[in-house]
């Protein structure tokens, strides 16, 4: 029997925090019609779906830290997060479908990139949802410590509110210093 995993990442465009990826092998029992690109689902619905996905699939989360993002760049850090999620799966898939047009460097796995896969392939959509819910929760929790940045609303993305907070409060250890408009010269 062919075991297919879907993989997606979130947080590439954020100014704050790690980039997260999820790998998901869906069980046959899950209602695939509800699975869509995480950006096209409300926060509440994503959270409900994430619980359902966790109960009805084999899944794993991978991430790459701000330090890793700064060292190897956001693209390579995203691929590293994907690799970590794939390797963590408790069952090895016979095929891994990855959202986008780049593949992580991982041996002994059959990988295939799928452009707009999060809109076409339920297991990639599920990975998109899990990665987004996990990352959003992590950044919102960080926001409890760094209240003035409103990370519980903007999740570290460069909204007007967040950029205004950076001007007023400066940057934190969680900001990606190589990203515009933060960019710090070495």
C-alpha positions in Angstrom: 0.0 0.0 0.0 1.3 3.4 -1.0 1.8 5.8 2.0 1.7 9.4 0.9 2.7 12.3 3.1 2.0 16.0 2.4 4.4 18.7 3.6 4.1 22.5 3.9 5.8 25.3 5.7 4.6 28.6 7.2 6.2 31.7 8.5 8.6 32.5 5.6 7.5 36.1 5.3 7.3 36.8 9.1 9.8 39.2 10.7 9.7 37.1 13.9 10.4 33.6 15.1 11.1 30.2 13.6 9.8 28.9 10.3 7.6 25.8 10.9 6.7 22.8 8.7 4.4 19.9 9.1 4.3 16.5 7.4 1.0 14.6 7.4 -0.1 11.2 6.4 -3.9 11.2 6.4 -6.0 8.3 7.4 -8.7 7.3 5.0 -11.4 8.3 7.5 -10.7 12.0 7.4 -13.2 14.3 5.5 -10.8 15.6 2.8 -13.4 18.1 1.5 -12.8 20.4 4.5 -9.1 20.6 4.0 -7.9 23.7 2.2 -5.0 26.1 2.1 -4.7 27.3 5.7 -4.7 31.0 4.5 -8.2 30.4 3.2 -9.7 29.2 6.5 -10.7 31.2 9.5 -8.5 30.9 12.6 -11.2 29.1 14.6 -11.9 26.6 11.8 -8.1 26.0 11.4 -7.9 25.2 15.1 -10.8 22.7 14.9 -9.4 21.1 11.8 -5.9 20.8 13.4 -7.4 18.8 16.3 -9.2 16.5 13.8 -6.0 16.1 11.7 -3.9 15.2 14.7 -6.5 12.6 15.7 -6.9 11.2 12.2 -3.4 11.1 10.8 0.3 10.5 11.4 1.9 13.9 11.7 5.1 15.6 12.7 6.3 19.2 13.1 9.7 20.5 12.2 11.1 24.0 12.6 14.2 26.1 11.9 15.2 28.7 14.4 15.8 32.4 13.9 19.6 31.7 14.2 19.3 29.1 11.5 17.3 31.5 9.3 20.0 34.2 9.7 22.8 31.7 9.0 21.4 29.8 5.9 18.6 32.1 4.7 14.8 31.7 4.8 14.6 29.3 1.8 17.1 26.9 3.1 15.7 27.2 6.7 12.2 26.3 5.3 13.6 23.3 3.5 15.4 22.3 6.7 12.1 22.6 8.7 10.4 20.4 6.1 13.2 17.8 6.3 12.9 17.7 10.1 9.2 17.2 9.9 9.5 14.3 7.3 12.2 12.5 9.3 10.1 12.8 12.5 7.1 10.9 11.0 6.7 7.6 12.9 5.9 5.8 9.6 8.1 6.3 6.5 6.0 7.4 3.5 6.6 5.9 0.1 6.0 9.3 -1.5 6.3 12.8 0.0 4.4 15.6 -1.8 5.8 19.0 -1.0 4.1 22.4 -1.5 6.1 24.7 -3.8 8.9 24.2 -6.4 11.8 23.3 -4.1 12.7 20.1 -2.4 14.6 19.5 0.8 17.9 17.6 0.6 16.8 14.2 2.1 18.1 10.8 1.2 16.1 7.6 0.8 12.8 9.3 0.3 10.8 9.8 -2.9 10.0 13.5 -3.0 7.8 15.5 -5.5 7.2 19.2 -5.5 3.6 20.4 -6.2 3.1 24.1 -7.0 0.0 25.3 -5.1 -0.1 21.9 -3.5 -1.8 23.4 -0.5 -4.8 24.1 -2.7 -4.8 20.8 -4.6 -3.7 18.0 -2.3 -5.5 17.3 1.0 -2.4 16.0 2.8 -0.5 19.1 1.9 -3.5 21.2 3.0 -3.6 19.4 6.3 0.2 20.0 6.7 -0.5 23.7 5.9 -3.2 23.9 8.6 -1.1 22.1 11.3 2.0 24.1 10.6 0.0 27.4 10.7 -1.8 26.6 13.9 1.4 25.4 15.6 3.4 28.5 14.5 0.6 31.0 15.3 0.2 29.5 18.8 4.0 29.8 19.4 4.2 33.4 18.2 1.1 34.4 20.2 2.7 32.8 23.3 5.8 34.8 22.6 3.6 37.9 22.4 2.6 37.4 26.0 6.1 38.3 26.9 6.5 41.0 24.3 3.1 42.7 24.6 3.7 45.9 22.6 4.2 44.0 19.3 0.7 42.5 19.1 2.0 39.2 17.9 -1.3 37.6 19.0 -2.8 39.5 16.1 -0.1 39.9 13.5 2.0 36.7 14.3 5.2 38.6 13.6 4.3 39.7 10.0 5.2 43.3 8.9 1.8 44.9 9.6 1.6 48.7 10.2 1.0 48.0 13.8 4.1 45.7 14.1 6.3 48.1 12.2 5.2 51.0 14.5 6.0 48.9 17.5 9.5 48.1 16.2 10.1 51.8 15.7 8.9 52.5 19.3 10.2 49.5 21.2 13.1 48.3 19.0 13.7 44.7 18.0 13.8 41.6 20.2 15.9 38.5 20.1 13.1 36.9 18.2 13.2 39.3 15.2 15.0 38.2 12.1 17.7 40.7 11.7 18.5 39.9 8.1 14.9 40.8 7.0 13.8 44.2 5.7 12.8 46.5 7.3 14.9 45.3 10.3 18.1 44.5 8.3 21.1 45.0 10.6 24.4 45.5 8.9 27.2 43.4 10.2 
